[in-house]
């Protein structure tokens, strides 16, 4: 109380003002921290590529849209910088080797990412495995689907021994035209 007998409220006002300023400073610091976290998150996302996202989804069922308007569906078995290997959800079902540049979109992919664990196999290695095994494959390009066996694998192309009924021919297919290489389903063998 003051000498006149009234209550001095100036101390209370200063305390309220100080509390308000502290709360304002804390809110400002929280907002700055939230903005910094959001910016760091955006910067981290900018370093993640599609292969990292696909690698993190190994074992997940996805649908891959291809530039020819068709899709392939399967469980991600392996993903590398330049290719993706899908297998149908049932045991022993068809497998699809998809070059990453041929992917127009992916459905069913989560937000996680995983960097490469070490040195990865090249697309050519996967194709040479199919060549060595003499597997009958379906090769989808931008304009056609070819059934045959891979005869040779070059640096940027493959030679396919086309199996079309009784007619056999050799066809050179540049990797830039590859959309998908699938194991031919049972019953399609020559």
Secondary structure, DSSP 4 states (H G I P E B T S, - for coil): --TTS----HHHHHHHHHHHHHHHHHHHHHHHHHHHHHHHHHHHHTT--HHHHHHHTTT-EEEEEETTS-EEEEEEEEE-SSEEEEE-SSTT--EEEEEGGGEEEEES--S------S----HHHHHHHHHHTT-EEEEEESS-EEEEEEEEE-SSEEEEEEEETTEEEEEEEEGGGEEEEEEPPTT---
